[in-house]
């Protein structure tokens, strides 16, 4: 095949010629990837040489540990169950050859598996459970085990694959660092809009970094990158957290880092941390079944109840009567041992101060949604959001900026959005968010491209610190 060189594993491992090649994609067709086998070392040394192995050594480990199975998600389960709707048995083995299957009806599923594991030849085993089909194992397929009836088709798949990859993909320019930006194209309310994502990529390029958009299907590719920037709504019980943990384990520079996701995802934790750090907040109580009768007398009415892990104004209710409070509190306590109650402070807008690496980055006024007490109104499809007004930091009351910086400090040195209310002379922190919204037409309205550049400069600074051995990841 043009542009493809077939190399014996031992030659690749021992011949100095291959270690001197600067850029290459290595498709590992060894019969075994078990630990310390020739197949394992092909992928391991390919990474050390700056080559791009398929599969990577980290993906090989994930195949055996099942770690990667945790990021598949409900949409993967739905795809599997649609594909196997006509299967009568309780077990099905799917062969994946260069992202394809010999039966066209399984091509979407085969491509999804290839994007996760990126092994040229593999076999996935599915079993029928009470709640539907589930992926139970993935393993490489030695070329010797390809059925004779499949060989001609596999050869055709390989020719198409290499012709497509060499003919249509532009060669990457040599970059100082490679940055992955994790996003979800199907998210109707993403933290960054498509134009904003393009601005991040442009800012990275201007600094000599190559930024690439990835999705949850690219979990197996994390080892190819130097840094991970999560631009998808995060949660501990979500694939974004598993991406963050995996990237951190691989030594990447990561925003949002796992600790920030954990700390910002739970409002009970936030209430305790902000109180211990001396950060001014609205009067707050941790509610449990033992003190539920005391909350209204302590906070007054109306008051606000919050689920511990709600985000984007979800899981938050305003109780105007004791009956409303008790109904909401009891409903929340069915799912969580603890919930948060706060005094209600009426303001026309909330301040949002973006903080990165402990420094203020941008400032916005988030106005309340029309005829609503929050900045987002999930009960309607029209006029769901209040207006957003970006301002220069010097036009923000100093106490707001100072309080925001103080609030973000105990959470880490990542990227945060601190929400505050300015009442009288005091600024009070409502919550600290990891993964804050940065959109080209809202948060960046004042700074423009400079906002995206400042974030990318932070990544470059951390990457260079890591290269010098000054950064712990």
N, C-alpha and C positions, 0 to 999 in steps of 0.2 A: 504494500500500500504506500503511495507517495507520502513522503514526510514522516514515515513511521519506521523505526528501527527496532527489530526484535532482539532482545538481549537476554542471555541466560542469567539467572539470579546471581550465581557465583561470580560471573564476570562483572556484573554491576557492583557487587560488594567489594571486589578485590582489585579490579583494573583501575589504575590511577586516572586513565582517560576520562572515566565517567565522573570522578570527583572534581575534575577540572572544568566540566561544563557548567556554565553560569546559570542558564535558565533552561529548564526542561520540565515537561509533564511526564510523569512516570505512572503507567498503568500496570498495577501489580497483579499478574495472573498466576502467581504461585499457588501450588495445590493446598498450602496451609498457611494461616496467619498466626498460628499459636505462638505464645510468648517465647522469644529467643530463637524461633525458627528462621530459616532463610527468608521466608515471606515477611515475617515481622521486621527483620533488619532491613529489607529493601525499603519499606515505607519509613522506617525510623531514620536511616541514613539519607534518604531522599530529602527529608525535611532539613536535616543538618546541612546538606549541600545547597540549600536554597532552591531545590526542585519542588515541584508540586505533586505529591503522590496521591493516587487513587487506589485504595482508600488510604487515609492518613493513619499513623500509628495510634492516634487518639480515637479514631473511629473504630479501629480494630479492637481496642479495649472496650469501647462502648458496645460492640456487638456481643461480647461475652458477658458484660456486667449488666446489660439491660438498661443502663442509665438513659440511653437515648429514647427508649420506649416511652419515657415519662413526658416527652414533648410532643407526642403525636396529636393529641387533642381530639375533640368530638368530631370535627370535620373529617379527620382521617378515618375514624370508626364508621362514619356515614358512608364514605367512599368505599371502604372494604365491604360493608354490608350490601351496598348496591351492586358491587361487582360480583358477589357470591350469592346473589338472591336465588339463583337457579341450582346451586350446588346442593345435592341431597345428603352427602356424607357429613361427618363431623370433623374432618381434617382435609386441608387443601395445601399443596405445596406449589408455590409460584416461583418459576425461574425468571430471573431478570438479567437480560443480556444487553449491556450498554444502554440501560434505561428502557428497554423494550421487552415485550413478551411475544412468543410466537402466535398467540391469539390476540387479535387487535382489540378485543373488548376489555382486555386487562392493561392496555397501554397506559392509561391515566394512573392506575395504581402502581404499575412498574416504574413510571417516571417519578412518582412521589417517593418511592422507596430509594431510587437511585439518588435523588437530590438529598436524601437524608444520609445515606451511607457511602455513596459514590464508589462502590466496589464494581469493577467492570462486569464480573460474573458472580452472581449470588443467588441463593435460594432462600425464600421466606416461607416459613411454616405458619399457617393459621389454623386455629381450632374453634369450633363452635361452642360457645358457652350459653348459659341461660339468657344472657342479655345481648347475644349476638356474636358475630365472629371477632376474634382477637388475634393479633400478631403475637406469637409465642417465641419465635426465634428467627435469627437471620445468620447465614453463614456463607462463606465464599464457595463457589463451585469450581473445582479443578477442571481444567480443560479436558482431562481424561474422562470426566463424568458427564460431559455433554452428550446426550443421546445422539446416535447416528442420524436419526430423523431430524434433529435440530441443527446439525452442523452447517449445512448450506445457508440456512436462515441466519444463524449467528454470524457467519462470515459476511453476509450482506449487511447485517446491522452494524458490524464493525467498520466496514467500508463507508457506510453512510455517516457513521458517527465521526470518524476521523476526517472525512471530506468536509463535513459541516463545520467542525471545530477549527480546522486549519483555514477554511475558505471564508468563513463569515465572521469570525471573532477577530477583532483588531488586537494586535499585540500590545500588551500593556507597556506604557512608557516606564522607564526606570524611575522608581519613586523611593523617597527616603523611608517611608513607612506606608503600610496598608491598613486602612481603617474600614471596619464594617459598620454600617448603620442599619440596625434592626428595625423594621417597620412592618405594618400589616396593611397591604393595599386594600383589604376589604373593610377596614375600620371606617365607619362613617364619621367618627369624631376623633381623629388622630391627634396626638400632641403637636405634630408639625405637618402642615399642608404640603402637597407635592412641590409647590414653588419654593417653600422653605427648605425642603430636603435638597432640592437642586442648588439652593444657595449654600447649604453646608458643604456639598460636594465641590462647588466652585471655590469656596474659601479654603478647603483642604488642598485642592490642586494648586492654588496660589502660594501655598506654604510648602509645596514639594511632596505632599502626601496624596496617595491614591485612595479615594473614598468610594465605596461600593454599597449599594442598597442590597440587603439580604432579608429573607423572611424566615419563619420558623422551620421551613424545609431545609435550611442551610446549617442546621446544628452541627452536622458532621464536618463542616468546612472551617470551623472557628480557628483551628490551628494554623490556617493559612494567613491569618491577620495578626497585626501588632496591637490593635486596639478595637474595642467594641463600644459603640455609642447607641444606646437603646432609645429609640423614638417610637415606642409603643407603650400604651398604658400598662403599668407594672402592678404586680401583686405577688405576694409570697406563694400563693397557690396558683401559679401561672407559669407558662413556658418562659416568660421574660426573666423570672427569677432563676430558672435552671440555666438559661443562657448566661446570665450574669455570673453564677457560681462556676460554671464550666470555664468561661473565659478567664476568670480570676485564677482558677487552678492551673490554667495553661500559661499564666504569666502575662496576660494581656493587660493593657491599661483599660479600665472599664468604667463607664458612666452610663447608667447608674450601677454602682457597686452593690454587692449583696447586702452589706450591712445597712446601707441607706434604704434599700427596698424594705428590709425588715423593720427598721425603725420608723419609717414614714408610713408604712401600711397599716399600723395599728394605732388608733386614737387613744386607747387606754395607755399604751406605752408613751405616746406623745405627752399626754397630760402629766404623767409622773415625771418625765424628763424635763419638761419645761418648768414645772414647779420647783424641782430640785436645782435647776440652773438659774433660778431667780428671774425668769422671763415673764413679764406681765401678760396675763391672759384674762378673758372674762371668767367670772366665778364659775368653777368647774367642780363637779362631783362625779366620782366613780360609782355607778349604780349597780347594786346586786339585790338579790331577793331579800336580804336581811335589812336593807335600809330604804326600800322603795317607798315606804310610807312617809319618810322624812324629807324627801327631795323637794316637793312643792313648797313646804314651809321654809326651806333653806334658800331656794333660788327664786321663788315667786313665779307668777304666771304673767305672760307666756314664758315658756322656757323651751330649749332646743334639746332634742334627743338624737344621739348619733350612734349608728352601728360602728363597731371598732374598725372594720375594714372597708367602709364605704369610700367611694371616690367620685369626683366630678359631680358633687352635690347629691349623689344617691345615698340612700340609707340615712337621710337626715330629715327629721320631722319637727314641726313647731307645734307644741301642745298649748292650747289656750285655756283649757279647762282641766281639772283634776282627772275627769273621766278620760279625756284624750291622752293625758300623760300616762295613766295606768294601763290603758289599752296598748299604747305603743311600747311602753317599757316591758310589759309582760310578753309581747310578741318578740321583741328583740332578745329578751332573756331566754327564750326557748332555744336560741341558736348560739348564744354566747353567755359565758358565766358572768361577764362584766360588760357594761355599756357606759357611755358618757352622757352626762347632762350638763348643759351650760345655761347661764343666764342669757336672755335674749337682749341683744343690743341693736336697736334700729338705726341704720345708717343708709344713705343713698347709694353708697358704693363701698367696696372693699379695696384696700391697697394690695397689690401683688408686687413684691420686690424679688427679682431674680438674683440669686446668689450663686457664684461659681468660685470655687477655691477660696472661700471665705471673704470674697469681695463682692460688693453690689454690682450687678451686671445691667439690669434694666429696671424700669418702674412703670407700672400701669395702674389706672383706676378701672376696676371691674364694676360697672354699674349693675344694679339689680335688674332682673328680667321684668318686662312690662307687667304691672299689677301683681308682682310677686315679691317675696321677701328674700329670695336667693338670687345669685347671679345666673343660675340656670333653672329653668322650669321644665321638669320632665313630664308634667301633666299635659303639655300641649306640643304640637308639632310646629306651630307658627309662633314667631317671636319667642323662641325658646331661650335665647341668650340675651343678656343685657349688653349694652355697648361697651367696648374696650377703648380706653384712651391712654396711649403711651406718652410719657413725659420724660424730659431730661431729669436726671437724678438731682441736679441742683435745685429743681423746682419742687421737690418733695420735702415736706416738713422733716427736718433733721432727726427728730425723735423717731419717725417711722423707719428711716433707713438704719439708724443705730440699733433699734430694737430688732429689726429683721436680721441684721448681721449677728447679733447676740443669740437670736433664736436658732439660726442655722448651725452655729458653731458646735454644739454637742452632737449633731447628727453626722458630721463628717466634713470633708472638703470637696464634696461633689457638687452637682448642679441641683439647686433647690428653688422652689417657689414658695415664699413665705407670705401667707395671707394675714392681713392685719385690719383692725378697725381703729380709726383715729377719733377718739371721743374726748373733747375738751383738750387738755394738754397731754393726754396719755395715748400711747399707741399700744394696743393689746393684740397679741397673736392669736389668731383663730386656729391655724394649723400650719405645719410645714410639709410641703409636698416634694417628693422626689419626682423626676420626670415631668417638670413643669411644661405647660404649653408654650411653644415658641413658634408663632405663625408669622408669615411674611407680611400679612395685612393687619396684624394687631400688635403683638409684642415688639415686632421689628419696625413698626411704622415710624418711629422717631429715629432710631439708629440706622435702620436699613441694613445693608450688607455688613456694616461694621459689627453688628451683633453676632452674626454667624461667624465672622472672622475671629472675634474674641474667644468664642468657644473653641474653635479649631486651634487657636494659638495655645489655649490651655492644654489640649491634647498633645500638641507638639512639644510643649514644655515638659510634660510628664514623660513622654517617650524619650526625650533626650536625657532627662534625669535617670530614667531606667537604664539607658545605654551606658551612662557613667557609673551606674551602680548606686545612685543616690536615692532611688525611689523604691519603696517596698510595696509590692502589689499582692 
